[in-house]
Amino acid sequence: MSTIQEVRVPEPDLTPDEVVHRARALREQLRDEQAATEERTFHSEELHGAFEAAGFYRILQPRRFGGYEFSVRTFYEVIVEIARGCPSTGWCLCLAAGHALQAGTLFAEDVQRDIFGPEGDFRAPSRFVPMGTATPTGGGWVIDGQWDFCSGSPYSTHFLPSVVFPPERPDAPPTFGVAMVPRSGWERLDDWGDMLGLRGSGSHSIRVDKAEVPQGWVVPVEFRDVQVPSQTPGGAIHGNPMYAARPHGFFAGELTAVAVGLAYAALDDYEHALHTKITTFTRIPRWKDELFREHYGIALGQILSAEAILMQVADLQLEYAKRGFHGGEPFSLADDTGLALMTNRAGDLVFQAVDRIVRTTGASGQVNGQRMQRYWRDLTMFRGHMAMHLEMHAANAGGIRLELAH
C-alpha cells in the first residue's frame, strides 16, 4: 500500500470489522424502509447519509485519495449485510461503491487525483455493454449515448460507461474502452421501478449528451481479456495488487454478495414463520416438525456454502493478483473466468435455497407487501442478469481451459 496521503481519510483508525458491524446495525432500518425504497426506486437520503458516515463508499477506494483501501472480502461482507436488510438497497450501494476499484485500477495518477477530488467523494455506476461512443477531439473526448440499467446512479458523483471508438477504417473491427464522466456531464432518466423485482435498486438509464472529458478520462479496454498489470496503472500508483486484478470475477462476486444477503433475509423470514405458524394436520409449531427442520437445515447449508464460495473468490482474486504483481505467474484469463464460474455456482446454491424456502413457506408469503414475495421477485431479477448465466460462464471457462490444454 502506498504511504503517500493526498486526501484526508475521514476515520484513519476505522477497521474492516467495524465497517461490517456498522452495516449489520442498519438491518432493521433497511427492512422497515423496503416498501418505501421500492416506491421511490432507490433508498432514502437518510440511508445514503448513513452509508457515507459509515464509510461504505470508501471501502475499495485508494487510501491515497481518501479511501480506506480495505479488501474485496470486506466489501462483500458489507454488501451481504446491507442486502440482508434490503436487497434493492444492497444492489444500489454495491454498484455505486464498487467501481472505486476500477477507478483506482484503470486510470493514470493525475486522472485519479481529479476523479477522487480534494474530498475523496466518489460514487459511480457503470454499464458493461458499450451503448455509446467516445470520439477524440483536440485535447480530449466527446462522450455520447444512452445506457440502460445503470444501477447505483441516484447518489453517484460520476459515471463509468463502456464506449465504442470510431473505426480507423470502414472494415475495421470495433474497439472499446471505458470512460469516466463527472456528474455534470450526465442525466439520470426517470425510467426505473416498473420491473418484477429490484425495484428500489436505482437502476435508471443514464444519458450523456456530447459531454467533453479530458484525454486521460477514457482508456481502451479489451473486455474479454483485460491484461494486468501492464494495462492498469493502479498497482504501481498504490503499491497494492488489488488494483492490478482482472475484473470479471469481482463483478460477478458483487451481484452474488447481494444474492447471499437476500438468501439470509429470506431465511430470517422463514425462521420467523416456523416459530409463529403451526402445521396443517398435526397442529404443532412448525419449528418442531422434522420436515420443516429439514427444509430449514438444507437451505441454511446451501446459503452458508454460497457465502463460503463468495469469500473464497475474494481471497483468490487477491492471491492471483499478488502472484502476478510480484513477478510470478500472471493473473490469467483462465483464473478470472474460473472465479466468475465459482460465483455462478454460489448463485445457483442461493436460488435453490430460496426456492425451497418460498415453496415451503406457503401462499401467505406471496401476498403483495410481504417481504418473502419481494425477495422472490428480487431473486428472479438476479437470475436473469447476464453475469449470472451459469451455462454461459461454464462454456466460456471450459473453452479457455480446453484451448490451453490443447
C-alpha positions in Angstrom: 0.0 0.0 0.0 1.3 3.5 -0.8 2.3 5.6 2.1 1.5 8.8 0.2 -1.6 10.6 1.6 -3.1 13.3 -0.6 -6.7 13.4 0.6 -7.8 13.1 4.3 -9.3 9.8 5.3 -12.4 10.6 7.4 -11.6 8.0 10.1 -7.9 7.0 9.9 -8.4 4.2 12.6 -11.5 2.6 11.1 -11.2 -1.2 10.8 -12.8 -3.8 8.5 -14.6 -5.4 11.4 -16.1 -2.1 12.5 -17.3 -1.2 9.0 -19.0 -4.7 8.7 -20.6 -4.1 12.2 -22.0 -0.8 11.0 -23.6 -2.5 8.1 -25.2 -5.1 10.3 -26.5 -2.5 12.7 -28.6 -1.0 9.9 -30.5 -4.2 9.2 -33.8 -3.3 10.8 -33.9 0.2 9.4 -33.3 -1.2 6.0 -36.2 -3.7 6.4 -38.5 -1.0 7.7 -37.8 1.0 4.6 -38.1 -1.7 1.9 -41.6 -0.7 0.7 -40.7 3.0 0.6 -37.4 2.2 -1.2 -39.4 0.3 -3.9 -41.8 3.1 -4.3 -39.1 5.7 -4.6 -37.0 3.4 -6.8 -33.9 3.9 -4.6 -33.1 4.2 -0.9 -33.6 7.3 1.2 -31.4 10.3 1.7 -31.2 9.3 5.3 -29.8 5.9 4.4 -27.4 7.5 1.9 -26.1 9.7 4.6 -25.7 6.8 6.9 -23.7 5.0 4.3 -21.4 8.0 3.8 -20.9 8.3 7.6 -20.2 4.6 7.9 -17.5 4.7 5.2 -19.2 2.2 2.8 -18.5 4.2 -0.3 -14.7 4.3 0.5 -14.1 0.6 1.3 -12.3 -0.1 -2.0 -11.2 3.5 -2.7 -7.4 4.1 -2.6 -6.2 5.4 0.7 -4.0 7.9 -1.0 -7.2 9.6 -2.4 -9.3 9.5 0.8 -10.5 5.8 0.9 -9.9 3.0 3.3 -8.4 0.6 0.8 -9.9 -2.4 2.6 -10.1 -5.8 0.9 -12.7 -7.1 -1.6 -13.7 -9.6 1.1 -14.6 -6.8 3.4 -16.6 -5.1 0.7 -18.5 -8.3 0.0 -19.1 -8.8 3.7 -20.7 -5.3 4.0 -22.8 -5.8 0.9 -24.1 -9.2 2.3 -25.2 -7.4 5.5 -26.9 -4.5 3.7 -28.7 -6.8 1.3 -29.9 -8.9 4.2 -31.8 -5.8 5.3 -32.9 -4.8 1.8 -31.7 -6.5 -1.4 -32.6 -3.5 -3.6 -30.5 -1.2 -1.4 -27.7 -3.6 -1.3 -27.6 -3.7 -5.1 -27.7 0.1 -5.4 -24.9 0.6 -2.8 -22.8 -2.2 -4.3 -22.9 -0.9 -7.8 -22.2 2.7 -6.8 -19.4 1.9 -4.3 -17.7 -1.0 -6.0 -16.4 0.9 -9.1 -13.9 2.8 -6.9 -11.9 -0.3 -7.5 -11.9 0.3 -11.3 -11.2 4.0 -10.8 -8.2 3.1 -8.8 -7.1 0.5 -11.3 -7.6 1.7 -14.8 -6.7 5.4 -14.7 -3.4 7.3 -14.5 -2.3 9.0 -11.4 -3.2 12.6 -12.4 -6.6 11.4 -13.6 -7.3 9.6 -10.3 -6.4 12.8 -8.5 -9.0 14.7 -10.4 -11.6 11.9 -10.2 -11.5 11.5 -6.5 -11.1 15.2 -5.9 -10.0 17.1 -2.8 -12.6 15.4 -0.6 -12.3 11.9 -1.9 -16.0 11.9 -2.7 -16.6 9.3 -5.4 -19.5 7.0 -6.4 -20.2 5.7 -9.8 -22.5 3.3 -11.6 -21.1 1.5 -14.7 -22.5 -0.3 -17.7 -20.6 -3.2 -19.2 -22.4 -3.1 -22.5 -21.0 -0.3 -24.8 -24.1 1.7 -25.7 -22.4 5.0 -26.6 -19.3 6.4 -28.3 -16.1 8.2 -27.4 -14.9 10.5 -30.2 -11.5 12.1 -29.9 -11.2 15.9 -30.0 -8.1 18.1 -30.0 -7.5 17.7 -26.2 -9.9 15.0 -25.0 -13.0 13.1 -25.9 -16.7 13.6 -26.6 -18.9 11.0 -24.9 -22.3 10.5 -26.3 -25.0 7.9 -25.8 -27.6 6.4 -23.5 -27.0 3.4 -21.3 -29.8 1.4 -19.5 -29.6 -0.5 -16.2 -27.1 1.9 -14.5 -27.6 0.6 -11.0 -26.4 2.9 -8.3 -27.0 6.1 -10.2 -29.2 8.1 -7.8 -26.5 9.3 -5.4 -23.5 8.9 -7.7 -20.8 11.6 -8.5 -19.5 10.0 -11.7 -20.5 7.5 -14.4 -18.2 4.8 -15.8 -19.7 3.7 -19.2 -18.3 1.3 -21.7 -17.9 3.0 -25.1 -17.1 2.3 -28.7 -14.3 4.1 -30.5 -14.7 5.4 -34.1 -13.3 2.8 -36.5 -10.0 3.7 -38.2 -11.3 2.3 -41.4 -14.7 1.1 -42.6 -13.8 -2.6 -42.4 -12.0 -2.4 -39.1 -13.5 -4.4 -36.1 -14.9 -2.4 -33.3 -12.7 -1.3 -30.4 -13.8 -0.5 -27.0 -13.0 1.5 -23.9 -14.1 2.7 -20.5 -14.9 6.4 -19.9 -15.2 8.4 -16.7 -17.9 11.2 -16.9 -18.5 13.6 -14.0 -22.0 14.2 -12.7 -22.3 17.4 -14.5 -22.0 15.6 -17.8 -24.9 13.1 -17.5 -28.6 12.9 -16.8 -30.4 10.2 -14.8 -33.6 9.2 -16.5 -36.8 8.5 -14.5 -37.3 5.1 -16.1 -36.9 2.6 -13.3 -39.3 0.8 -11.0 -41.7 -1.0 -13.4 -39.8 -4.2 -13.2 -40.6 -7.5 -11.5 -38.0 -7.1 -8.8 -35.1 -5.0 -7.5 -37.5 -2.0 -7.9 -35.5 0.0 -5.4 -32.1 -0.6 -6.8 -31.7 2.7 -8.6 -31.0 1.0 -11.9 -32.0 4.0 -14.0 -30.8 4.8 -17.5 -28.2 7.4 -18.0 -28.0 9.8 -20.9 -24.8 11.5 -21.9 -25.3 14.3 -24.4 -21.9 15.0 -26.1 -20.1 15.6 -22.8 -16.4 16.6 -23.1 -13.9 14.9 -20.9 -10.1 15.2 -20.7 -7.8 12.9 -22.6 -6.9 10.5 -19.8 -10.5 10.1 -18.8 -11.0 7.4 -21.5 -9.0 4.2 -21.6 -9.0 1.4 -24.1 -10.1 -2.0 -22.8 -10.5 -5.4 -24.4 -13.4 -6.7 -22.4 -12.8 -10.4 -22.9 -9.2 -10.3 -21.9 -8.2 -7.3 -19.7 -4.5 -7.6 -19.4 -3.0 -6.9 -16.0 -0.9 -5.3 -14.6 0.6 -3.9 -17.9 -2.6 -2.2 -18.9 -3.6 -1.0 -15.5 -1.5 1.7 -13.7 -3.3 1.3 -10.3 -0.9 -1.3 -8.9 2.1 0.9 -9.5 0.4 4.0 -8.2 -0.8 2.5 -4.9 1.6 -0.4 -4.4 -1.3 -2.7 -3.9 -2.0 -5.7 -6.1 -5.8 -5.2 -5.5 -5.5 -2.5 -8.2 -3.8 -4.8 -10.6 -6.5 -7.6 -10.8 -8.7 -8.8 -13.5 -12.3 -7.6 -13.1 -14.8 -10.3 -14.2 -14.7 -12.4 -11.1 -15.1 -9.3 -9.0 -18.1 -8.1 -11.0 -19.9 -11.4 -10.7 -19.0 -11.5 -7.0 -20.7 -8.1 -6.4 -24.0 -9.5 -7.6 -23.5 -12.7 -5.7 -22.9 -10.8 -2.5 -26.3 -9.2 -2.9 -27.9 -12.6 -3.6 -26.3 -14.2 -0.5 -27.6 -11.3 1.6 -31.1 -11.8 0.0 -30.9 -15.5 0.9 -30.2 -14.8 4.5 -33.1 -12.3 4.5 -35.4 -15.0 3.2 -34.1 -17.4 5.8 -34.7 -14.9 8.6 -38.4 -14.6 7.4 -38.6 -18.4 7.2 -37.3 -18.8 10.7 -40.0 -16.3 11.9 -42.7 -18.3 10.1 -41.5 -21.6 11.6 -41.8 -20.1 15.1 -45.2 -18.4 14.6 -47.1 -20.9 12.5 -48.4 -24.4 13.1 -48.5 -27.5 10.9 -51.7 -28.2 9.0 -52.8 -31.5 10.5 -50.6 -32.3 13.5 -51.2 -28.8 14.8 -47.8 -28.4 16.3 -45.4 -25.4 15.9 -43.7 -25.8 12.6 -40.2 -25.5 14.1 -40.8 -28.7 16.0 -41.8 -30.6 12.8 -39.0 -32.8 11.4 -39.8 -32.0 7.8 -39.7 -28.2 8.3 -36.5 -28.6 10.3 -35.0 -30.5 7.3 -36.1 -27.8 4.9 -34.6 -25.1 7.1 -31.3 -27.1 7.5 -30.9 -27.8 3.8 -31.5 -24.1 2.9 -29.1 -23.0 5.7 -26.4 -25.3 4.4 -26.8 -24.0 0.8 -26.6 -20.4 1.9 -23.5 -21.0 4.1 -21.9 -22.8 1.2 -22.7 -19.9 -1.2 -21.2 -17.4 1.2 -18.0 -19.5 1.7 -17.6 -19.7 -2.1 -18.0 -15.9 -2.4 -15.4 -15.2 0.2 -13.0 -17.7 -1.4 -13.4 -15.9 -4.7 -12.4 -12.6 -2.9 -9.4 -14.3 -1.4 -8.3 -16.0 -4.6 -8.7 -12.8 -6.6 -6.2 -11.1 -4.3 -3.9 -14.2 -4.3 -3.8 -14.3 -8.1 -3.2 -10.5 -8.3 -0.4 -10.7 -5.7 1.3 -13.6 -7.6 1.4 -11.7 -10.8 2.2 -8.4 -9.2 5.3 -9.8 -7.5 6.7 -11.4 -10.7 5.1 -14.8 -10.5 2.6 -16.4 -12.8 0.3 -13.7 -14.2 -3.3 -13.4 -13.2 -4.7 -15.2 -16.3 -8.0 -15.1 -18.2 -8.4 -18.7 -17.1 -8.1 -17.7 -13.5 -10.6 -14.9 -13.9 -13.2 -16.9 -15.7 -12.8 -19.6 -13.0 -13.7 -17.1 -10.4 -16.7 -15.9 -12.3 -17.8 -19.6 -12.6 -17.4 -20.1 -8.9 -19.7 -17.1 -8.2 -22.2 -18.5 -10.6 -22.2 -21.8 -8.7 -22.7 -19.8 -5.5 -25.7 -18.0 -7.1 -27.2 -21.4 -8.1 -27.0 -22.5 -4.5 -28.7 -19.3 -3.4 -31.5 -19.9 -5.9 -32.0 -23.5 -4.7 -32.1 -22.3 -1.1 -34.6 -19.5 -1.6 -36.8 -21.7 -3.9 -37.1 -24.3 -1.0 -37.9 -21.5 1.5 -40.5 -19.9 -0.7 -42.4 -23.1 -1.7 -42.5 -24.4 1.9 -43.5 -21.1 3.5 -46.8 -21.4 1.7 -49.1 -18.9 -0.1 -49.2 -16.5 2.8 -45.6 -15.4 2.0 -46.6 -14.4 -1.6 -49.2 -11.8 -0.7 -48.4 -8.3 -2.0 -46.4 -6.4 0.5 -44.9 -9.5 2.2 -41.1 -9.5 2.4 -40.9 -13.0 1.1 -42.7 -12.1 -2.1 -40.3 -9.2 -2.5 -37.3 -11.5 -2.0 -38.6 -13.9 -4.6 -39.1 -11.1 -7.1 -35.7 -9.7 -6.5 -34.0 -13.1 -6.8 -35.8 -13.7 -10.2 -34.1 -10.5 -11.4 -30.8 -11.7 -10.1 -31.2 -14.9 -12.0 -31.8 -13.1 -15.2 -28.7 -11.0 -15.1 -26.1 -11.7 -17.8 -23.4 -12.1 -15.2 -25.3 -14.9 -13.5 -25.8 -17.2 -16.6 -24.1 -20.3 -15.3 -24.2 -22.1 -18.6 -22.6 -19.2 -20.5 -19.8 -18.8 -18.0 -19.3 -22.6 -17.8 -18.9 -22.7 -21.6 -16.5 -19.7 -21.5 -14.3 -21.1 -18.7 -14.4 -24.6 -20.1 -13.4 -23.4 -23.6 -10.5 -21.3 -22.4 -9.0 -24.2 -20.3 -9.6 -26.7 -23.1 -7.8 -24.4 -25.5 -4.8 -24.0 -23.1 -4.6 -27.8 -22.8 -4.9 -28.5 -26.5 
